[in-house]
Amino acid sequence: MIATAAPTTSSTRSLLTCAIVAAPLWASVSLAQAATRDGFDLTVQPLSMLSTGPSGWLQITNFLVSGVLMVLGAAGLSRVLPGRWAARLLAISGAGVIGAGLFTMDPADPFGGASLLHMLAGTLTFATLIAACHVLGRRFGRAGKRRHAVASHVAGAALLAGDLWAMSGGVAGSLTLAVGCITAQLWISFVAAQYR
């Protein structure tokens, strides 16, 4: 358990539970669909493409629910983290996830309309999640929690590397992006669990 900025109340614990649940929920629902949907190949298709087609509603719901949980979880983290920047960044990241659910990718028009809005929401999500991991890493480092600091920086770097590789058209870029995103999200869940 990490020392908190203020005593943890039951409402704060409930909000932190939202942060704990958000990443495992999003990852498990996404990966289960990726493994079972006919014709889906995670090495060439991003998890966002699961929002298309007849069963796309499931991934859209996954984005919306997980995004709301992230925003609520960020509110909980704002109550226990010294300083507010990490929690603010995580709230923006959660809002980006909600945006990614509201605007789905259009395979027929990958660079227009809703697809563009989806990519903008994704960029917002990834950039703020990366920044939050590094802010947490710096804070943990100052507090003398070296392992937490290193893990936080590694989580942020994993998402940055996965995103850059995917954006460059690298081999299995969608897979590296998924691994990086899930790593960073799970790290935030772990941090929330430490404060709960």
N, C-alpha and C positions, 0 to 999 in steps of 0.2 A: 504494500500500500504506500502511495506517495502522499506526503503531507499536502494538505489542501489550504487554499487561501481563507476558507471559512468552513465552519462545521457543515457536514453534509446532512441536509434535511431529507425527509421522505420525498418531497416533490423534486428535489435535485436528483435523488437517486433514481426516480422514475424517468427523468429527462436523460440521465446518463445511460439508463437501460436502453433508451431509444438509440443512442450512439453505439452501444454495444451490439445491438441487433441489426442495425442497418447494413453493415458490410457482409456479414454471413448470409443474410437474407438475399441481398442483391446477387452475391456471387453464386450461391447455391441454385437459385432460380434460373439465373443466366446459364450456368454451366450445365444444369440438367437439361435445359432446352437445347443447348448446343450439341449435347451428346445424343439427343433423341430425335431431333428434327431432320427429316429426310432431306438430303441434299445440302445441309449446312456444313461448312468446312471452316473451322475457327482459324486455320492458318491463312485463309484468304478473305474471310468475311468478318467484319467486326461484330461484336455482340449486339450492337445497335440494330443490325439488320434483322434481328429476331423480332423487332417491332413491326415488321411488314408481314403481309399474308394473312390468311384466315385466323391463325392463332397469335397474331401480333399483339392482340389485346393483353395477353399475359405479360409480355415484356414491357409494354407501355405501363401496365399496372405496377409492375416491379419497379420501374423507374420512379413513378409517382410516389408510391409508398415509401421506398427507400430514401428518396429525396426529402420527404416530409420528416422521416425519422432522423435524417442527418441534421436538418434544421433544428428540430427539437433537441437533439443530442448536443448540438453546438450551444444551445441556450443553457443546458446543464453544465457543459464544460466552462462556459463563461462565469459560472458561479464558483468554480473550484480552482481554475487555473490562475496563477498570479499573472497579471497583465491580461489584455483582452484580444490581442491580435490573432492568436491561433484560433480562438473561438469565432471571431468575425470571419476569418478566411474560410473556416469550415461551414459556417452558415451560408456564405456565398456559394461554396462548392455544392452544398445541398440544394440551393436554389437552381444551380446549373443542372443538376440531375433531374429536377422537376421539369425544367425547360426541355431537356433531352427527351422526356416522356411526352410532353405536349406537342413537340415538333418531331415527327418521325422522318427517317430517311426515305427518300423516294428512289428506288432503283432505276426508274425510267428517267429521272432528272436529278442525278447525284450532286449537281452544283447549283441548283436553283431552288427557290421557294423554301419549303419546309426542310429540305436537306441542308441548305445553308444555315438556317436557324438552328437546326440540330447540331451542326458542326460548331457553330458559335457557342452554343450551350455547353458542348463537350469541352471546347477550349477553355471556357470559364471554369468548368468543373476541375479539369486537370491542373490548370495553372494555380488555382487557389489551394487545391489539395497538396500540390508539391510545395507551395510556399508555407502552408500550415505545418507540414512535416519538418521543414527546415527551421521554422520559428520554434517549434517544440524542441527540436534537437539543440538549438542554441540555449533555450531555457534550461533543459535538462543538464547541458554541459556546465552552465553557470551554477547549477545547484549541486554539482559534483556527482551527478548520476550518469557516469560515463557510458555504461551499457545502453541505457535508454537513449542517450544522445546519439550514439553511433547507430542504433537501430532506427531512430527517427530519420537521420540523414540518409541511411541506406534505403528506407522506404520511399522517401522523396526522390532519390536518385533513380530508383527502379522505375518509378512512373515516368520520370523525365526521359530516361533512356528508352523505355518502351514506346512512348509517344513519338519521340524523334525518329526512332527506327521505323515505326509504322508510317509516319508522315513522309519519310524519305523513300518509301516503296520497298523497304528491305524485305528479304525473304521471311515469311511467316510473321509479318509485321502486326497483323491483327492479334496473333497469339501473344507476342511480346507486349503489346499494349494491354491486353487483358491481364497478363501476369503482373505487370507493373501497377495497374489500377487496383487490382484486388489486393496486392501486397500493401499498398499505401492505405487503402480503406481498412484492411484488417488491423493495421498498426493503430489507426485511430480507435478502433473498437477495443484494442488491448489497453490503450491509454485510458479510455473512459472506464474500463473495468478496474483499473488500478485506483482511480479516484472514487469509484462508487463505494 
